[in-house]
Amino acid sequence: MSKDLAISKPSQASQGVISAEQIKTLEQAGIIPVGTPEAQIKVYAEICEMHQLSPFAGEVHLVKYRGKEGDKYTVIVGIHGMENRAESTSKWAGYGEPQFNY
């Protein structure tokens, strides 16, 4: 990978960048499949930026599967990504026993 790919996170003061070294780290951690084409990683980085998700926090994963036309990739939002998204709304009650108002 010759180019760095931009990924931003709203909580960061400045826009982050995912470097070739970080891509290797994500591959080793199982967040990105080893040998993923650069174009697919660019799409993944764009989705992370667009939805304000961090691959380094385990919020979003890139999954490879075999289709009839060959290898396919899809982005899966993990439980941490869902929790962080829910926390940003006023509708998430958090963890614990459910409470009902009668």
N, C-alpha and C positions, 0 to 999 in steps of 0.2 A: 504494500500500500504506500504509494508515494505521497499522497496528500492527506492532510489532517481534515477531519470532518467536524463541522460545528454542531454542538449540542448545548443548549442553554437550559437553565433551571431558574425559575423566578426567584427563589430564595437566595441565589448567588448575586453578588454585587455586580459582577461582570459576566459576560457570556463565556461559557466554558468551551473547550475544544477537545474533541476526542482524537487523540493522536494514533499513529500506527502502533506505538507501544501499548497504548490503552486498549486498542482493538485486540492485540495479542493477549492482554490480561483478561479481557472479557471472554475471549475464546477459551483460555485456560480455566476460567471460572464456570464455563458452561452457559454463559449468558448469550453468546453468539456461537453458532456452529463453526467448527474449524473448517477453513477453506471456503467460507462464504464469499461469493463474488463482491467486488468493491461496489458495484452499482446497487446491490441489495443492501449493503451496509449504509450507503448514502440514504436510501429510502428509510431504513431503520432510524438513522440519526435524525432525519427530518421529522419522522413521526414522534420521536422522543421530544424534540424541540417543540413541535406543534401542540402536543398534549402535556407539555411540562412534566415529563417523567424522566427519572434518572436510572440508567442501566446499572450504575455503580451502587445504587441503593437497593438493587434487586426489585425495582418497581416494574420493569418491562424486560421481556425476553424475546429473542428471535429464535423461532423454531423451524427446523428443516424437516420436510416430509416428502415422501415419494408420491408423485402423481402419475397419471397415465402418460403425460407429455414430458416427464422427467422430474427433477428436483424442484420443489416449491418451497417458499418461505412465508411465514406468517408471524406477525407481532402479537405476543400474548402479554396482557397486563397482569402482573402478579398481585398477590394479596396486599403487599405493601403499597403498590400503586393505587389499588382500590381504596385502601384505608386512608391514604393521604388525600385522595380526591374527596372522599366522604368527609374527612376532617375539615376541609376547606368550605364546606356548606354548613348551614345552621340546622340541618335536618338529621345529622348523625348523632345518635345518643351515646356512642362509644361502647365499651365493653361492660359487661355486668348483667345482672338479672333484668329482664324486661320489666318496664313499669307501664302501667295502664292507668289512664284517667277515666273514671266512671262518671 
